[in-house]
Amino acid sequence: MTTDTPARLLTLLSLLQTPREWPGGELADRLGVSRRTVRRDIDRLRELGYPVQASMGADGGYRLVAGKAMPPLVLDDEEAVAIAVGLRAGAGHALEGVDEASVRALAKLEQVLPARLRHRVATLQAATTPLTSGDGASIAPETLTVMASTVAGRERLRFAYRAGDGAETRRVTEPYRLVSTGRRWYLVAYDLDRDDWRTFRVDRVSEPFATGARFAPRELPTGSAAEYLRRSMQRRGDSYGIVVEFDAPAEAVAARVPQWMGVPEAPAGGSSCVLRATVSESVEWLAVRLATLGVEFRVREPAELVECVRELGARLGRAGGREDPAHVLRPTDAPAAPTASTAPTAASTASTAPTA
């Protein structure tokens, strides 16, 4: 019998957070107490804000239902390890949908994990290899969690940084936000040594260290970290502009494209829109990304992306058994020739913007 009331309540809460209805008798057996004690413990949980619903009947049951606010979760060892491993695996690549909120969740979870569970998480991840992986640069999950914790805690961050030309520097920053572009993570931060805002590719960061020094947050010039990153990319020499027309309203397209690429433009009441953006990704990756948006589109600029989309469409058509696949994803009105400012040749090697 569990005589420690707080421990018994945590055990009861852990059971109720399993999505099923628990008969009162079964809960009593699990906890080693009487049904009356179970009813009293249920009342205590309700007083703490947990929405426990009871059902009538010969052997009434209990289950936890959704409330207005999410109460603290109680996880057993196996559940905590499973969640941590999953978050770490996703955080290692800039997967779309695994954004800063997910990294913050990982930082919080790893902060409270007992040492024995942190060791299990690290051991399990080191011993496994995913069958597939993202095509972006790999990042140590510890790097992201340290950064996320300093962003949330408004704590100065020190790290080593390797620029695109290979130059190694040490940076002391006031971190503002982490931004994922779908393939890469970027840190938007105020660089104290350069007395200006900078963006840093996280896969080029090493030895991140939370200094413990707190700071009052500064006002970002653009108001949005995603917008600041987009403008930073425009200033970089290895980025290039794209113009893509979509056969869908601007609102629908905006919900599908990454925020850092900007907002599609559309005439008032129009059923189509145009996206003008500056990117630093390879044209191959961008062609695939556009094809997976689920919206009809036509690439106008640059010529390299037009040709890449055309080749991708032909390849997909052949894969589907079409004899004349040229119409698949066919761009129209391609520019006659590429310009120097819009001619990407490989994946981005950008570092910070402005140049640090």
C-alpha positions in Angstrom: 0.0 0.0 0.0 1.3 3.5 -0.9 1.0 5.6 2.3 2.9 8.6 0.9 0.1 10.8 -0.4 2.1 13.0 -2.8 3.8 9.8 -4.3 0.4 8.1 -4.6 -1.1 11.2 -6.4 1.7 11.2 -8.9 1.2 7.5 -9.6 -2.5 8.0 -10.0 -1.9 11.0 -12.3 0.5 8.9 -14.4 -2.2 6.2 -14.8 -4.9 8.7 -15.7 -2.8 10.3 -18.4 -3.0 7.0 -20.3 -5.9 7.6 -22.8 -8.4 5.1 -21.4 -11.0 4.9 -18.7 -9.9 3.3 -15.4 -12.4 1.5 -13.3 -12.3 2.6 -9.6 -11.6 -1.0 -8.5 -8.6 -1.3 -10.9 -7.1 2.0 -9.7 -7.5 0.9 -6.1 -5.7 -2.4 -6.8 -2.9 -0.6 -8.7 -2.4 1.8 -5.8 -3.0 -0.6 -3.0 -5.6 1.5 -1.4 -9.4 1.5 -0.9 -11.9 2.8 -3.5 -12.7 5.5 -1.0 -9.1 6.7 -0.9 -9.1 6.7 -4.7 -12.2 9.0 -4.7 -10.5 11.3 -2.3 -7.3 11.4 -4.4 -9.4 12.1 -7.5 -10.9 15.1 -5.6 -7.4 16.3 -4.8 -6.4 16.2 -8.4 -9.4 18.2 -9.4 -8.6 20.8 -6.8 -5.1 21.1 -8.4 -6.7 21.8 -11.8 -6.7 18.3 -13.4 -10.0 17.7 -15.3 -10.8 14.2 -14.2 -14.2 12.9 -15.5 -16.1 10.2 -13.6 -18.6 7.8 -15.2 -21.6 6.3 -13.4 -22.2 2.6 -13.0 -21.6 -0.4 -10.8 -17.9 0.0 -11.1 -17.5 3.7 -12.0 -14.5 4.7 -14.0 -12.3 7.7 -14.3 -10.4 9.4 -17.1 -8.5 12.6 -17.7 -10.1 14.9 -20.3 -8.9 17.9 -22.1 -9.2 21.1 -20.1 -8.7 24.8 -20.7 -5.0 24.6 -19.7 -2.6 21.7 -20.0 -1.6 20.5 -16.5 1.9 19.2 -15.9 2.6 15.8 -17.5 3.8 12.9 -15.4 6.0 10.4 -17.4 7.5 7.1 -16.4 11.1 6.3 -17.3 10.3 4.6 -20.6 8.0 7.4 -21.8 10.6 10.1 -20.9 13.3 8.3 -22.7 11.1 7.7 -25.8 10.2 11.4 -26.0 13.7 12.6 -25.5 15.1 10.3 -28.1 12.5 11.3 -30.7 13.0 15.0 -30.0 16.8 14.7 -30.2 16.6 12.7 -33.5 14.4 15.4 -35.1 16.4 18.3 -33.6 19.6 17.1 -35.3 18.2 18.0 -38.7 16.3 21.2 -39.6 13.1 19.3 -40.3 10.1 21.5 -41.2 7.6 21.3 -38.3 10.4 20.7 -35.8 10.8 24.3 -35.0 12.0 26.3 -32.0 9.1 25.2 -29.8 10.1 21.6 -30.2 13.7 22.4 -29.3 12.5 24.3 -26.2 10.5 21.2 -25.2 13.7 19.1 -25.6 15.7 21.6 -23.5 13.1 21.5 -20.7 12.8 17.7 -20.8 16.6 17.1 -20.7 17.0 19.7 -17.9 14.8 17.6 -15.5 15.8 14.1 -16.6 17.7 12.2 -13.9 21.3 11.4 -14.8 20.5 7.7 -15.3 17.8 8.6 -18.0 20.1 11.1 -19.7 22.7 8.4 -20.0 20.1 6.0 -21.5 19.0 8.6 -24.0 22.5 9.3 -25.1 23.4 5.6 -25.3 20.3 4.7 -27.3 20.8 7.5 -29.8 24.5 6.7 -30.2 23.7 3.0 -30.9 21.1 3.6 -33.6 21.2 4.9 -37.2 18.2 6.2 -39.0 17.3 4.6 -42.4 16.7 8.0 -43.8 17.9 11.4 -42.8 17.4 15.0 -43.8 19.5 16.6 -46.5 20.6 19.5 -44.4 23.7 19.6 -42.2 23.6 17.6 -39.0 23.5 19.5 -35.7 24.3 18.1 -32.3 21.0 18.3 -30.3 22.9 19.6 -27.3 23.9 22.7 -29.4 20.2 23.5 -30.1 19.1 22.8 -26.5 21.8 25.1 -25.1 20.7 27.8 -27.5 17.0 27.4 -26.8 17.6 27.6 -23.1 19.5 30.9 -23.4 16.9 32.3 -25.7 14.1 31.5 -23.2 16.2 32.6 -20.2 17.6 35.7 -21.8 21.1 34.6 -21.0 24.2 35.5 -22.9 25.6 32.8 -25.1 29.3 32.2 -26.0 30.4 29.9 -28.8 33.0 29.3 -31.5 32.0 30.0 -35.0 33.3 28.9 -38.4 32.5 31.3 -41.2 31.9 30.3 -44.9 35.6 31.1 -45.7 36.8 28.8 -42.9 37.7 31.7 -40.5 37.4 30.7 -36.9 36.1 33.3 -34.3 34.7 33.4 -30.8 31.4 35.1 -30.3 29.6 36.5 -27.3 25.9 37.2 -28.1 22.5 38.0 -26.8 20.4 35.3 -28.5 17.1 36.4 -29.8 15.5 33.5 -31.7 16.2 30.2 -33.5 14.8 30.0 -37.0 14.5 26.9 -39.1 14.4 27.2 -42.9 13.5 23.6 -43.5 17.1 22.4 -44.1 19.1 24.5 -41.7 18.8 26.2 -38.3 19.9 29.8 -37.9 20.4 31.8 -34.7 19.4 35.5 -34.8 21.4 37.2 -32.1 23.0 40.5 -31.1 26.8 40.2 -31.4 28.3 42.2 -28.5 31.8 42.4 -29.9 30.5 43.8 -33.3 27.7 45.8 -31.6 25.2 44.8 -34.2 22.6 42.1 -35.1 23.9 38.9 -36.8 22.6 35.6 -38.1 24.6 32.4 -37.5 24.2 29.1 -39.2 23.9 26.7 -36.3 25.7 23.8 -38.0 28.8 26.1 -37.9 28.6 26.7 -34.2 30.7 24.7 -31.7 31.3 24.8 -28.0 28.1 26.7 -27.1 28.2 27.9 -23.5 25.5 29.6 -21.5 27.4 32.3 -19.5 24.7 32.8 -16.8 24.8 36.6 -17.5 21.3 37.9 -18.0 20.3 40.7 -20.4 17.4 42.9 -21.2 16.1 42.0 -24.7 16.9 44.5 -27.4 14.4 45.5 -30.1 15.0 43.6 -33.4 15.1 46.1 -36.3 12.6 44.1 -38.3 10.4 43.0 -35.4 10.4 39.4 -36.6 13.4 37.0 -36.6 12.1 35.3 -39.7 11.9 38.6 -41.6 15.4 39.6 -40.3 16.8 36.3 -41.6 15.1 36.8 -45.0 16.6 40.3 -45.3 20.0 39.0 -44.2 19.9 36.5 -47.0 19.2 39.2 -49.5 22.4 40.9 -48.5 24.5 37.9 -49.0 26.5 37.5 -52.2 25.7 33.8 -52.7 22.0 34.1 -52.4 19.7 34.6 -55.3 16.2 35.8 -56.1 13.3 33.7 -57.2 9.9 34.6 -58.7 7.2 31.9 -58.6 3.5 32.3 -59.6 0.9 30.1 -57.8 -2.6 29.2 -59.0 -4.0 29.7 -55.5 -4.9 32.6 -53.3 -2.1 34.3 -51.4 -3.5 33.1 -48.0 -3.4 29.5 -49.0 0.1 29.7 -50.3 1.4 31.7 -47.3 0.2 28.8 -45.1 2.4 26.4 -47.0 5.6 28.2 -47.7 8.2 28.9 -44.9 7.7 32.2 -43.2 11.3 33.3 -43.8 10.7 33.3 -47.5 8.3 36.2 -47.2 4.6 36.8 -48.0 3.1 36.1 -51.4 1.7 39.1 -53.3 -1.7 39.0 -54.9 -4.1 41.5 -56.6 -7.1 42.4 -54.6 -9.6 39.5 -54.7 -7.3 37.5 -57.0 -7.2 33.8 -57.2 -3.5 33.6 -57.9 -0.4 35.1 -56.3 3.3 35.7 -56.9 6.2 34.9 -54.4 9.3 37.0 -54.7 12.0 35.7 -52.3 15.7 35.6 -51.7 17.1 32.1 -50.9 20.5 30.5 -50.4 19.5 26.9 -50.9 20.5 24.8 -53.9 18.1 24.9 -56.9 17.7 21.1 -56.7 16.4 21.3 -53.1 14.2 24.3 -53.9 12.6 22.6 -56.9 11.6 19.6 -54.8 10.3 21.9 -52.0 8.1 23.7 -54.5 6.8 20.5 -56.0 5.7 19.3 -52.6 3.6 22.3 -51.7 0.5 20.8 -53.3 -0.2 23.9 -55.4 0.0 24.5 -59.1 2.9 26.9 -59.8 5.1 28.3 -62.5 8.7 29.4 -62.0 9.6 32.7 -63.6 13.1 33.3 -62.3 15.9 32.4 -62.2 16.7 30.4 -65.3 18.6 27.7 -63.4 15.5 27.0 -61.3 13.3 27.0 -64.3 15.5 24.3 -66.0 15.7 22.3 -62.8 11.9 22.2 -62.3 11.6 21.2 -66.0 14.0 18.3 -65.6 12.4 17.2 -62.3 9.0 17.2 -64.0 10.3 15.1 -66.9 11.9 12.7 -64.5 8.7 12.3 -62.4 6.8 11.8 -65.6 9.1 9.0 -66.7 8.8 7.5 -63.3 5.1 7.5 -63.6 5.2 5.8 -67.1 4.3 8.9 -69.1 5.6 9.0 -72.7 5.4 12.7 -72.9 5.9 14.1 -69.4 7.0 17.5 -70.4 3.8 19.1 -69.1 4.5 18.0 -65.6 5.4 21.0 -63.4 6.2 22.8 -66.7 7.5 26.4 -66.1 6.8 29.0 -68.7 8.4 32.2 -69.9 11.8 31.3 -68.6 14.4 34.1 -68.7 16.7 33.9 -71.7 19.9 33.6 -69.6 21.0 33.6 -66.0 22.5 36.6 -64.4 25.5 36.6 -62.2 23.5 37.7 -59.2 21.0 34.9 -59.6 23.2 31.9 -60.6 23.5 29.5 -57.7 25.9 26.6 -58.3 25.7 24.6 -55.2 24.2 24.4 -51.7 24.6 27.5 -49.7 27.9 28.2 -47.9 26.6 31.4 -46.2 27.7 32.4 -42.8 26.6 35.5 -41.0 24.8 38.5 -42.4 26.0 41.3 -42.4 29.5 40.0 -42.9 31.0 39.5 -39.5 
